[in-house]
Amino acid sequence: MSPRIRVMLAALLATAVLVAGASPAVAYEPFAYEDVGIDQRQRDTPILLDAFFLRPMGLLLTGLGIVAFVPAAAFVGLTRPTDLGKPFKLLVVKPFRYTFMDPLGEH
């Protein structure tokens, strides 16, 4: 494996570890946060993480979704033309909405 690929994989792994450590994983929510007095703002994504990491990733995924939609649209158009909106919504609309329309820190 080339050194460039190793560096990229190490950076990706370090980013994943840092992001996973920034927000604790919860398997299920056994109670409502409002019942115990925890404010909605305490559960949201940190704004700096959202602005400097998640939004650029959303922009990248929007571009990749547009590229992936072209062959997906061809296959879906041939097999089920009435369901053409499903891959468009999943691959293009959701990443676009997250990147450009959703408020910062609301995820």
C-alpha positions, -999 to 999 in steps of 0.1 A, spaced: 0 0 0 14 34 -9 23 59 18 -3 84 5 -31 59 9 -19 50 44 -19 86 54 -54 91 40 -67 60 58 -51 71 91 -66 106 87 -100 91 80 -98 68 110 -87 96 133 -116 117 121 -141 89 127 -127 83 162 -129 120 170 -164 124 157 -176 92 175 -160 106 207 -177 140 202 -212 126 204 -220 96 226 -237 67 210 -272 59 224 -287 25 215 -322 37 225 -339 65 243 -357 49 273 -372 82 285 -380 117 272 -353 142 279 -379 168 289 -390 145 318 -356 149 335 -350 185 326 -324 181 299 -327 209 274 -329 203 236 -297 224 231 -277 198 251 -285 171 226 -277 190 194 -245 186 173 -218 212 182 -220 241 157 -183 241 149 -183 203 142 -213 208 119 -199 239 101 -163 227 96 -167 189 91 -202 178 86 -213 205 61 -183 200 38 -190 162 40 -226 170 30 -214 190 1 -192 161 -10 -220 137 -6 -243 159 -26 -219 158 -55 -214 121 -52 -251 116 -50 -257 135 -82 -230 114 -99 -245 82 -85 -280 92 -94 -273 91 -132 -268 53 -134 -294 47 -107 -319 67 -127 -311 46 -158 -318 13 -140 -348 25 -122 -362 42 -153 -359 9 -172 -374 -13 -144 -398 9 -125 -403 43 -141 -429 54 -115 -403 51 -87 -378 75 -102 -383 99 -73 -370 75 -46 -334 74 -56 -335 111 -65 -347 119 -30 -322 96 -13 -291 105 -34 -297 142 -42 -324 158 -21 -315 146 14 -278 156 12 -287 189 -5 -313 197 22 -288 188 49 -260 209 34 -278 240 23 -311 243 42 -309 228 76 -299 251 105 -264 246 119 -261 223 149 -296 208 145 -286 172 139 
